[in-house]
Amino acid sequence: MRTRIAIKLHGILERFFPERRLFLRSDTDTRFIRLKSGTQALAFGGASLVLAWSIIATAILLMDSIGSGNFREQARRDLETYQLRLNILSEERDARAAEAVAAQERFNSALEQVSVMQSKLLDAETRSVEMETGLEAVQLKLRDAIRAREEVRTELATLRTEIEEGGTALASAGAVDTTTLDFLSSALARTAKERDQVVADAQDALVRADEMATEIKLMAEKNDTIFRQLEEAMTVSVKPLDKMFSAAGMNPDTILNQVRRGYSGQGGPLMPLSFSTRGEEPSEDVLRANRILNQMDRLNLYRIAAEKAPFAMPLKDSFRFTSGFGYRWGRLHAGTDFAAAHGTPIYATADGVVTFAGWQSGYGRLVKIQHEFGIETRYAHNSKIYVKKGQRVSRGDRISAMGNTGRSTGTHLHYEVRVGGKPVNPMIYIKAANDVF
């Protein structure tokens, strides 16, 4: 059975691959190589497999190339979209910065109005106190004049009674009584004149008091308008700052208390108001003004805190975002990468003290800045460094130039933010600030 199958298979192979001989001839001899049908079939099968493998591999490479091209195109489109978004955010940030400058100008104007208002209220209270004192003096003088007039009238009535009754003693003293009557009449006339003048002065004082009351009422209405404008301005200015610090994971009250401890001096226009000179309870206007001043103080503390936390961008020129914060192939990429031209200026994102400025393995030329609230920022792969260890820098100061030093595949800035020594995403602070500035 096996023999017949082998013979039949050999016959099929002979039909497609007949036996061939390959002759090799030399000058002295002729030889040949015998190619059997099975050998030819094996060679043909091997060649077919190689050809099929080549076709499949070529197709796979072609598909991979097409897919890779699509992926690169998609990545390019995503990158363009992200750059467009960053440009929009940059424009919004500039607009917010302009609004912040305008708000600061309105704040300064409002502060001047509050100072003027405080001076006017103090002057009004002083004038009111002086008027009350003058009215009391006028009333006291008027009472004395009325009492003196009554005494003179009583004495004059007594003398007239004695004259009418007559008598020897009175007749003998007639000349003296006449002199006395003339003196009393003259005194009575002077007293009546003084009384009329006192009454006129009192009426004039009442008119002045009415004018003063009207003036105080108008001033109160103007002050109420100023108060409302200031309260609205404080609400618009403070709430976004509360939101910014909360979005950055920073407790606003804790931050402000820490700043307040560092800036504890007192005095000047933001001191609490106290208009009373007689130890009375403060009025509603005083309480309202003090609430506004407290909000102004909170806004001022926010301004100081914002300068000390890394809410600013480390670059002011155009850049491209190349890598974000997070894990890459099982390792943590502890910062954010920004690519721009070689030598692009890099700026401090907050006030602080330079704790390192030099070469560090992997980072290349590195600048470390220690800020308030336990925050540290790092600026790596620089081509040049413009600061030195121990130097105090302010937000927006130029500290280095972008480069490609250390473990880097191209010119870029590796920017890190660390809180308590642990890395956090720098975009948390940058995005939080974009909602305000």
Secondary structure, 3 states (H helix, E strand, C coil): CHHHHHHHHHHHHHHHCCCEEEEEECCCCEEEEEECHHHHHHHHHHHHHHHHHHHHHHHHHHHHHHHHHHHHHHHHHHHHHHHHHHHHHHHHHHHHHHHHHHHHHHHHHHHHHHHHHHHHHHHHHHHHHHHHHHHHHHHHHHHHHHHHHHHHHHHHHHHHHHHHHCCHHHHHCHHHHHHHHHHHHHHHHHHHHHHHHHHHHHHHHHHHHHHHHHHHHHHHHHHHHHHHHHHHHHHHHHHHHHHHHHHCCCCHHHHHHHHHHHCCCCCCCCCCCCCCCCCCCCCHHHHHHHHHHHHHHHHHHHHHHHHHCCCCCCCCCCCEEEECCEEECCEEECCEEEECCCCCEEECCCCEEEEEEEEECCCEEEEEEECHHHEEEEEEEEEEECCCCCCEECCCCEEEEEECCCCCCCCEEEEEEEECCEEECHHHHHHHHHCCC
